[in-house]
Amino acid sequence: MGTIIEISIFMLVIASVAFAPLGYFIYNYTKKDGEPFGDFEHPEVHSHSVIDELAEKAKEKLH
């Protein structure tokens, strides 16, 4: 019976270490209002590409 308790504690420690990065990511995500890595997309320097134009045309045709 003692080995089952020891294995359970060992598995709990391993699971805690394995899921620590996920908890850290969730913590940062909720702390910065949904931006875990900050605001890295700047629309003023975003150049339009052919794919952007095709997507806009497709969106206009659907409406």
C-alpha positions, 0 to 999 in steps of 0.5 A: 500500500505504501508503494501506491502512495509513493507512486501517486505522489511521484506522478503528481510531481511529474504532472505539476512539472509537465503542466507548469508551462501551460499554467504560466502561459494562462497566467500571462494571457489573463494578465495582459488582457488576452495578449500573452506576448504583447502587441506585436502586430502594427497595422500602420506598417502592415503592407497589403499583399495580393492575398489580402486583396483577394480575401477582401474581394471574397469577403465583399462578394459574400455580403 
